[in-house]
Amino acid sequence: MKRAVTSLVIVVAFISVAGASEIAAHFDRPVKVDVVPLPRDELNPDAKPKITCSRYPTFTVKEVDLGEVGAEKLALLAADAPCERAGERERVIEDDTAGYVMGVSGGFVFFRAADGWNGGLPFVVYDAATGERLLNDSLEGDGFAAITSGKGKLTLDFRRVYTASCSLYMESAACAKAIGDDTGLQPKQLPDCAAAYKAEMKRSPENAEAIEKLPSVIVYPVELAYAAGDMARKPMGEATACLTPS
């Protein structure tokens, strides 16, 4: 049974924090951020449970964080809705990829995974008005090079982390074609995967035969454009890299 909690709401002003992640650089600044502390868990004394409500002109993004891996709840609600653990008329985001709030650009809400995968940070983008999931991808690092949003349109520039369905090391020509068909990368743009695979086989020689068959992870700069339900990715330049799954 959940305990009823009466908590102090802390209004967070726009304070510049030294060392803050660059992830916020291209996102909209909230009108206000409310933080509601929750009771400490005796079994997890180092955690600082809280509710964070980031308010924008027409909506609010809520994150209930109990200090575990991934938020307990992520939700979209009205701009003036109370910052409570269980709210009325909220759109709860139930998505395996959405672990924490990432940021907002226009009417687009970004959520990131609780953990990285294959050297990248998976993320999803939702429509703030409808609660609809619009797109998902994975980026290198923790931020975008650029974000441009307008009415129903979104453009993202970032280094994409793409996991192929084949090994570029073992099936060079066939895998290069499959990756090209899926990403738009030309054969000359693809990285040499030999170093990545050989390093992994050296680290675990007893698994060398299995390692050379692992699907290749390609990191490359991309422009992702979304408009009216359609999405297109365009490779930008030849600064690509190859990783093995992790």
Buried (B, 14 or more C-beta within 10 A) or exposed (E): EEEEEEBEEEEEEEEEEEEEEEBBEBBBEBEBBBBBBBEEBEEEEEBEBBBBBBBBEEBBBBBBBBBEEBBBBBBBBBEEBEBBBEBEEBBEBEBEBBBBBBBBBBBBBBBBBBEBBBBBBBBBBBBBEEBEBBBBBBBBBBBBBEBBBEEBEBBBBBBBBBBBEBBBBBBBEEBBEBBBEEBBBEEEBBBEBEEBBBEBBEEEEEEEEEBBEBBBBBBBBBBBBBEEEEBEBEBBEEEBBBBBBE
